Amino acid sequence: MRTSVMPASAKNTVVRRRVAAVAATVLLAGSVQLLTAESSWACGSSDGAVAAAPKAAAKAAAPKTDTAKTDAPKTEAATHNGAPEIGFHMTPSLAVTAGGPKVDIGVGIANFTGAPYRNVVPTLSLAAHMTGDGEGGVSYLDSKYLAVEYNANGTWQKLSLRRGCDPTLFATPAKGVPVADGRANHVTFRVSLAAGAPDGLDLIYVGLGATAEDGSRSEWAQKGMTVKVPKATKPAPTTTPAKPAPAKPAETAKPTTPAKPAAKPTTPAKPAAKPAPVSDDTPAATAKPTAPAAAPAAPKSTPSAAPATTAPAGTPELAQTGADTPNGLLAGIAAGIAALGAGMVLTVRRLRAQR
């Protein structure tokens, strides 16, 4: 029986076709996985937001050759019966104040799958609840009001927040922690709420999830964190203090000139008329001269108290002239002296005539 012999060129063509088919299959499978993972994160599903451990790219199968193959010994991957578990660790209640201190959230990651995990990545989710959302409702909250930090090895690192299709925000560290079989590991998230958060914010739903290096994911754990937003107090308007009125200088009392008491007029005693001397030669028949009649007394005038006049301050006083006694008194005295003089003149003339 004659066997057909296939030319070498035909054999090479068949091998090339098989290699191209295998490569196309591998590329198509990888594209489907990448598209699935990307669409899952974009839609914001609860498990899509968790950062899965990067998978090694599938290698294209090497073309088969007629040469003998030396297969390297393969290490079988650890078989996990289940997925990692995650929950809140020593965190009985959660409460945060806008503009207040940061709040630590303890996280425990456990492994009871029968094999150890080399890298389990935790994820924190935050969903805001407003007053009018009703039970379980969530609302959009700007990520600028929230800040998240992560600590796995004693060092705090700030995490970025990303959002899916729903209002929930997610924070995932770049690297996870190893968890041995039958054991647990602990990490800490730290959350703070900035001042100026919306007044209607009263609750934040805090969620925890975990993803292992083989792609297995834990169930989500959730707890409510109460929110207190202090009401903003308007600063009191600053008032300009009133300028004090300039103090008026004390008025100095003006000196008053005391009124001079009016001098009471005094009536001088009437001088007695001296009789003329009589000599021995004078005849008896000669009549004695009669003394002149006394001058009438000047009428007493009741002086009126002069009104006190107050001179303005700084005005010098003028010299006062004139007599302080009434003119009538002076006139009476002058008349009396004149009469006395006239009497003496008449007496002298008579005496001369007699000689």
ABEGO torsion letter per residue (X at the ends): XBBBBBBAAAAAAAAAAAAAAAAAAAAAAAAAAAAAAAAAAAAGBAAAABBBBBBBBBBBBBBBBABBBBBBBBBBBBBBBEBBBBBBBGBABBBBBBGBBBBBBBBBBBBAAGBBBABBBBBBBBBBBBAAAEBGBBBBBBAAABBBBBBAAGBBBBBBBBBBABABBBBBBABBBBBBBGBBBBBBBBBBBBBGBBAABABBBBBBBBBBAAGBBBBBBBBBBBBBBBBBBBBBBBBBBBBBBBBBBBBBBBBBBBBBBBBBBBBBBBBBBBBBBBBAABBAABBBBBBBBBBBBBBBBBBBBBBBBBBBBGBBBBBBBEBABBAAAAAAAAAAAAAAAAAAAAAAAAAAAAX
